[in-house]
Amino acid sequence: MDFEFIITSKQEAIGIVELNRPKQYNALNRKMVREIVEAFEQFERDEEVRVIVLQGRGNAFSAGADIDEMAFDDTIKLELLNQFADWDKIALMKKPIIGAVQGYVFGGGFELALSCDMLIAAEGTEFCFPEVNLGVMPGAGGTQRLTKLVGRTKALEWIWTANRITANAALQHGVINQIVQKEILIEETMKIATQISNQPPLAIRLIKESVNKAVDYSLYEGMQFERKNFYVLFSSEDQKEGMQAFVEKRKPQFKGR
Ligand code: HXC
């Protein structure tokens, strides 16, 4: 895959996307966001890939949207650009996306991190929504995703004040899954990614779909949705294999079918 602002690679069943503008702290310009989405889509179609890992090169995950690119935007240009259609596609990915974050996770970078399914953070990582300091506000899901995660009170505090949130506070409020030493961030992320990649892929994707519905649906609707996905898995070879292997007291061989 040939990209200008990201680097992609594969390690066994894991597709890796690295943000690659380290001198600008991986500030996200629009082409970069399009490339991230394109890379995700290619990994979605790649049968060998079961889990996607997103990380940033250099000292930051991302310091947010590219302010130089945005500075002279106007309302009509933004409407016509419809750049958030690209961001919306990230939420449509069915494979698990695990973010490995370090350094600055700011603004649009924080929103990109919040679009991942799980987040592993290096010690010293700082999260922040600094948009208010620029006279604007988060626009790629920040006010929505953060509020659903941490509740209205903390979301307002963090977004109004633009205070930097430590990795410990992010962990305490359920924004991230784990904090690890910086030197082992990628190693630990790959361990978790590998563990998930060894699980039956169809169950993994329907679990993601069902858990995501819990965010938007009522409990009743969510339960109905979960039930249908539970039934669907009984059409899979992996369900037969998983249960047969249990009965025969052996390790299952999952194929993703
Ligand atoms: C463009 C950026 C950038 C950004 C850093 N740089 N962040 N360029 N957009 N978001 C560039 C700087 O201009 C500089 O380039 C180089 O990266 C290093 O940054 P410095 O400021 O010199 O480094 P430092 O003093 O260490 O400070 C790091 C920092 C600071 C605290 C992260 O750069 C900062 O506050 N950045 C802006 C963060 C921000 O406001 N993000 C929100 C953007 S709005 P040169 O060429 O001078 O070396 C947003 C809205 C999203 O994200 C809406 C949805 C898309």
Residues whose N, C-alpha, C, O or C-beta is under 5 A from the ligand:
A	BS01	HXC	K23 Q24 Y25 A27 A63 G64 A65 D66 I67 D68 Y104 F106 G107 G108 G109 P130 E131 P138 G139 A140
